Amino acid sequence: MRKKLFSLVIPALFATAVVVSCKKDKPLTSESNEVSTTKDGSQYTLDTLNSKVEWKGYKVFKSESTSHFGTIKFESGDVTVKDGKLESGKFVADMNSLTSVDLKDDADQLGKLNGHLKSGDFFEVEKFPTASYEVTKVTPAAGGDYNTLLDGNLTIKGITKPVQFKANVSVKDGEVSVATEPKDIMREEFGVKFQAPAENGVIKDEVTLQISVKALEKK
C-alpha cells in the first residue's frame, strides 16, 4: 500500500457533528480524553473545494485480494489558530458525495458500488447524510515524517469513537493545511457490518482513511 494514499479528512471511510469544548468541559465520549482544545483564537473556514477524505476498502478472496478507493467531499468545517499554531478544528463530510475513484472509467460498476456503499448495508446515507471529525487535542510531534498528533472524535452513522491521526500541519499566510497519515479504522465499530456471501470474498473490517484539508482565515 502506498505510504500516501491520497492528497484531514475524515472515507473517510468517512467523517458527523460534534462541538468543540473548552478545557473544563466533559469529553464527547466516555472513551476519549478530556477535551483540551478551545476556540480562543483566529477563526479559519474550510476551503471545501480543496479539502477531502480519501478512503480505501479491501476484499480478500482465496487466492488474491482486491481493493476499492475513492473520496468524500467536505460540506463544512472550521479551525482555530492561536499564537500561530493550530488550536482546534471540526470537519463535516458530505456522505452523499462518497465515490469510488478506481471505477471512474466504468460507469455501470461505479454506479452499483456507490449505490451499495450508500445503502443500509454500509453507510445508510439517507439516514446519516454527514460524518465528522472533531479535534479534541493537538500535540506537537518531534521527529518522524509528521509534525503533529491530532486526537479527536470520529463520528460515522451517529456513532462516535476517539481516533488519533499523525499529521503534517502548516499555518502560513492566512492558510492552514492539514494532511494526515493513512489511518486504518474498524468499520464494524461504526455499525458498518455488511458481509457478502463467502464465495464472493471477505470484506475486511479495516478501512483506510486519509484527511486533507485547507482552511482560509476569516476576513
Helices and strands as residue ranges (DSSP letters): E 42-46, G 48-50, E 52-60, E 65-82, E 85-100, H 107-118, E 130-140, E 148-156, E 159-172, E 175-180, E 183-186, G 187-190, G 198-200, E 202-217
